Amino acid sequence: MPGDNASKALIDTLNGLLADYFALYLKTKNYHWHVKGPQFHDLHLLFDAQATELFALTDVIAERVRKNGGDTLTSIGAIAGRTAIADDDRSGVDAMAMVAALRDDNAALVERIRAAKAAATEAGDNATEGMADDWTDQAQQRVWFLSSILG
């Protein structure tokens, strides 16, 4: 049976992943709102669809934290303190630079999801372990779409 330390590590890892999802959601929405150029329409719609997908998983991840007996993130400050996703406060970013940044952030997210899956395995949380496969697939699809735009 998994120990208390494994459960604490899982909760910590899931909260880091939750922070990453929130941060990537906001970054993707920022780009959705500010994208310009010849591919505006397609990128505007793609960024919105990806942001919606990211936001939908925040509640799922937070509920995994709670089901494992932990407390979730409570504020924007808590998110900022835990995320590995770099902010981009600029409104005038080149469209292809937006695509590249989101591709790289989603690729990094895949690694964070894999760490969460490993922590879930260690803690004996089969539900989170199985969900992580779906989260990985979704993030890899976002990476693929964004990479395909860049050529």
Sequence and secondary structure as in RCSB ss.txt:
>XXXX:A:sequence
MPGDNASKALIDTLNGLLADYFALYLKTKNYHWHVKGPQFHDLHLLFDAQATELFALTDVIAERVRKNGGDTLTS
IGAIAGRTAIADDDRSGVDAMAMVAALRDDNAALVERIRAAKAAATEAGDNATEGMADDWTDQAQQRVWFLSSIL
G
>XXXX:A:secstr
   HHHHHHHHHHHHHHHHHHHHHHHHHHHHHHH  STTHHHHHHHHHHHHHHHHHHHHHHHHHHHHTT     S
HHHHHHH  S     S   HHHHHHHHHHHHHHHHHHHHHHHHHHHHHT HHHHHHHHHHHHHHHHHHHHHHHHH
 
